[in-house]
Amino acid sequence: MHTGTGHLVLRDGRRLPLNFQFGSNFDEVRSGYLHLNTTCIDPASYGDRMELVCEDGTNVRFVVTHFSDRYLAVSGHIHPQAA
């Protein structure tokens, strides 16, 4: 289990703090849960790719597979940093 903190970056530029918990950590693939208050997020945005910036600077691009007002279930991959 890989856990940590980071920020969810929304399309409008907002950065929401969160805790993450990834159950799979194979090569560049990540899947698990983002724990945060999702009531301020428009559920329509879950149909598009989203981005997590981890405290260590790692960027994870993902899709939402399930959500509630307290978490997002996600699956995605590490996105390389721009040079």
N, C-alpha and C positions, 0 to 999 in steps of 0.2 A: 504494500500500500504506500503510495507516494502522496504526501500531504504538504500543504504550504499556504501562503497567502499571495494575493495579487490583486489585479484590477480588471474588471470587465470593461472593455472599450466599446461604447455604443456608437452607432452611425452618426449621431448628432454631436459626438465629441466628448460626451460625459464619460467619466471613469468612476465606476462603482467598486468600492473595496469588497473583497470576498475572501473566503477560505475555500481551498479546493481539496479534493480527495479523489485521486485516480487509482482505480483498481487494476488497470492494465497499463503497463509501461514498457511496451515492446518497440525497440528501435525508436522510431519517431512517432509512433501511434499512441494516443492517449484516449482513455474513456473513463468516465466517472461522474463526480458531482461537484457542482459549484454551489457553495452555500452562501446565500445573500438574500436580502429582501428584494423580491422581484415585482412588488406591487407598483413600482414607478416605471416599469418597462412595458411598452406596448407589445402584447403578445404577437402582433403581426410581424415584429422584427425577428421572431424565432424561425421564420421561414427562410432566412438568409444566413450566410456564414457570419460568425461572430468571432471576436478575438479576445483572448486572455493574455495579459502581460503579467508574468510571475515576478516575484520579488527578486529573483536572480537574473532578470532580464530576458528570460525565455519567452517567446511568443508562441501561443498555441491557437491555431485557427480551428474552429469546430462548428458542428451543427447541433442543435438542441433536439433530443429525442423524446424528452418528457419534461414537464415543468410543474411547479406549484408556486405558492407565494413565498416559499422559503428556500427553494433550490432549483437548479437546472441540471438535468441529466444530459451529458454531452458525450460526443465522440468526435475526435479530430486528430490533427497531427501538428508537430512542431513546424513552425514557419521560419525559414532562414532569415536572419537579420539582414537588412539592407547594408551594403558596403559603404 
